[in-house]
Structure formats: C-alpha cells, structure tokens
C-alpha cells in the first residue's frame, strides 16, 4: 500500500480530504502511524468505522467533503481487502 504522502503527490497543500495539513504535524502522517500500529483486523475496523461516520454525517455537516472522505476510506478498505486476498 502506498504511503499517504505517495497517494497525495501533486494534490493541493490545503486539500482537506486527501492531505489536511493538521494531520502531518510531528513529521509523520497520522494514517501512516495508524497503519503501522494496528493489526489488519483493527485497521479494517478503523476504515469501516470512518467510512460509516462520514456517510452518516455528510448531509448534516460537510456535505460533499464528507462524501469524498468516505470515498477515501472505502478505497483504502478495498485496497486492504485486495492485499489480504493476494496473501491467500
């Protein structure tokens, strides 16, 4: 799986969906740290939980931005599932 920085190459610095600047403080992208620390099962749950969160609140809070965030988590969940399937 590509690092968050690799995935965001060429995106705007102020992109609140793919590269929010507040998640890079401390020299490591938060999602890269989470991926390094969680088991595959935990990571699957993290992605699914965030996907549900953004889909559930989109109409009430940030609209299209939340749908875009949900798409990111769905893509990551699919990539994780594909990686696990390749291991079998």
Short mmCIF file of the C-alpha atoms (twelve columns), coordinates in Angstrom:
data_MODEL
# 
_entry.id   MODEL 
# 
loop_
_atom_site.group_PDB 
_atom_site.id 
_atom_site.type_symbol 
_atom_site.label_atom_id 
_atom_site.label_alt_id 
_atom_site.label_comp_id 
_atom_site.label_asym_id 
_atom_site.label_seq_id 
_atom_site.Cartn_x 
_atom_site.Cartn_y 
_atom_site.Cartn_z 
_atom_site.pdbx_PDB_model_num 
ATOM 1  C CA . UNK A 1  0.000   0.000   0.000  1 
ATOM 2  C CA . UNK A 2  1.316   3.431   -0.872 1 
ATOM 3  C CA . UNK A 3  2.166   5.794   1.951  1 
ATOM 4  C CA . UNK A 4  -0.162  8.703   2.476  1 
ATOM 5  C CA . UNK A 5  2.463   11.059  1.038  1 
ATOM 6  C CA . UNK A 6  2.725   8.952   -2.133 1 
ATOM 7  C CA . UNK A 7  -1.052  8.908   -2.522 1 
ATOM 8  C CA . UNK A 8  -1.256  12.677  -2.171 1 
ATOM 9  C CA . UNK A 9  1.564   13.534  -4.550 1 
ATOM 10 C CA . UNK A 10 0.514   16.525  -6.627 1 
ATOM 11 C CA . UNK A 11 -2.509  17.456  -4.526 1 
ATOM 12 C CA . UNK A 12 -3.092  20.943  -3.176 1 
ATOM 13 C CA . UNK A 13 -1.462  21.632  0.173  1 
ATOM 14 C CA . UNK A 14 -4.819  22.753  1.590  1 
ATOM 15 C CA . UNK A 15 -6.757  19.685  0.407  1 
ATOM 16 C CA . UNK A 16 -8.979  18.896  3.389  1 
ATOM 17 C CA . UNK A 17 -9.947  15.475  2.011  1 
ATOM 18 C CA . UNK A 18 -6.659  13.943  0.891  1 
ATOM 19 C CA . UNK A 19 -3.953  15.947  2.615  1 
ATOM 20 C CA . UNK A 20 -5.151  18.048  5.552  1 
ATOM 21 C CA . UNK A 21 -2.130  19.869  6.939  1 
ATOM 22 C CA . UNK A 22 -3.192  19.320  10.560 1 
ATOM 23 C CA . UNK A 23 -2.537  15.561  10.170 1 
ATOM 24 C CA . UNK A 24 1.133   15.949  9.267  1 
ATOM 25 C CA . UNK A 25 2.348   17.712  12.400 1 
ATOM 26 C CA . UNK A 26 5.171   15.836  14.075 1 
ATOM 27 C CA . UNK A 27 6.865   14.580  10.927 1 
ATOM 28 C CA . UNK A 28 4.614   11.591  10.177 1 
ATOM 29 C CA . UNK A 29 1.216   11.419  8.557  1 
ATOM 30 C CA . UNK A 30 -1.297  10.160  11.125 1 
ATOM 31 C CA . UNK A 31 -2.695  7.440   8.830  1 
ATOM 32 C CA . UNK A 32 0.789   6.029   8.242  1 
ATOM 33 C CA . UNK A 33 1.316   5.770   12.017 1 
ATOM 34 C CA . UNK A 34 -2.093  4.108   12.459 1 
ATOM 35 C CA . UNK A 35 -1.317  1.579   9.698  1 
ATOM 36 C CA . UNK A 36 1.997   0.750   11.357 1 
ATOM 37 C CA . UNK A 37 0.445   0.128   14.781 1 
ATOM 38 C CA . UNK A 38 -2.850  -1.672  14.087 1 
ATOM 39 C CA . UNK A 39 -3.379  -5.287  13.124 1 
ATOM 40 C CA . UNK A 40 -5.105  -5.967  9.818  1 
ATOM 41 C CA . UNK A 41 -8.376  -6.668  11.602 1 
ATOM 42 C CA . UNK A 42 -8.112  -3.460  13.635 1 
ATOM 43 C CA . UNK A 43 -7.251  -1.448  10.528 1 
ATOM 44 C CA . UNK A 44 -10.244 -2.914  8.692  1 
ATOM 45 C CA . UNK A 45 -12.490 -1.782  11.549 1 
ATOM 46 C CA . UNK A 46 -10.894 1.665   11.607 1 
ATOM 47 C CA . UNK A 47 -11.519 2.147   7.878  1 
ATOM 48 C CA . UNK A 48 -15.085 0.835   8.096  1 
ATOM 49 C CA . UNK A 49 -15.883 2.975   11.137 1 
ATOM 50 C CA . UNK A 50 -14.652 6.134   9.452  1 
ATOM 51 C CA . UNK A 51 -16.476 5.253   6.239  1 
ATOM 52 C CA . UNK A 52 -19.736 4.919   8.170  1 
ATOM 53 C CA . UNK A 53 -19.048 8.120   10.122 1 
ATOM 54 C CA . UNK A 54 -18.568 10.251  7.027  1 
ATOM 55 C CA . UNK A 55 -21.534 8.741   5.181  1 
ATOM 56 C CA . UNK A 56 -23.789 9.191   8.207  1 
ATOM 57 C CA . UNK A 57 -22.955 12.818  8.858  1 
ATOM 58 C CA . UNK A 58 -22.494 14.141  5.309  1 
ATOM 59 C CA . UNK A 59 -25.990 15.576  4.894  1 
ATOM 60 C CA . UNK A 60 -25.846 17.179  8.338  1 
ATOM 61 C CA . UNK A 61 -22.336 18.580  8.408  1 
ATOM 62 C CA . UNK A 62 -19.899 18.898  5.480  1 
ATOM 63 C CA . UNK A 63 -21.836 17.523  2.523  1 
ATOM 64 C CA . UNK A 64 -19.672 16.749  -0.500 1 
ATOM 65 C CA . UNK A 65 -16.445 16.943  1.506  1 
ATOM 66 C CA . UNK A 66 -17.647 14.159  3.812  1 
ATOM 67 C CA . UNK A 67 -18.692 12.024  0.828  1 
ATOM 68 C CA . UNK A 68 -15.204 12.479  -0.608 1 
ATOM 69 C CA . UNK A 69 -13.664 11.465  2.713  1 
ATOM 70 C CA . UNK A 70 -15.904 8.379   2.735  1 
ATOM 71 C CA . UNK A 71 -14.621 7.521   -0.743 1 
ATOM 72 C CA . UNK A 72 -11.046 7.653   0.554  1 
ATOM 73 C CA . UNK A 73 -11.824 5.228   3.374  1 
ATOM 74 C CA . UNK A 74 -13.720 2.924   1.004  1 
ATOM 75 C CA . UNK A 75 -10.738 2.899   -1.377 1 
ATOM 76 C CA . UNK A 76 -8.372  2.098   1.486  1 
ATOM 77 C CA . UNK A 77 -10.695 -0.661  2.712  1 
ATOM 78 C CA . UNK A 78 -10.826 -2.173  -0.780 1 
ATOM 79 C CA . UNK A 79 -7.038  -1.986  -1.087 1 
ATOM 80 C CA . UNK A 80 -6.664  -3.735  2.266  1 
ATOM 81 C CA . UNK A 81 -9.074  -6.475  1.213  1 
ATOM 82 C CA . UNK A 82 -7.220  -6.923  -2.089 1 
ATOM 83 C CA . UNK A 83 -3.892  -7.243  -0.245 1 
ATOM 84 C CA . UNK A 84 -5.327  -9.842  2.102  1 
ATOM 85 C CA . UNK A 85 -6.817  -11.821 -0.780 1 
ATOM 86 C CA . UNK A 86 -3.427  -11.900 -2.521 1 
ATOM 87 C CA . UNK A 87 -1.849  -13.452 0.588  1 
ATOM 88 C CA . UNK A 88 -4.158  -16.486 0.371  1 
# 
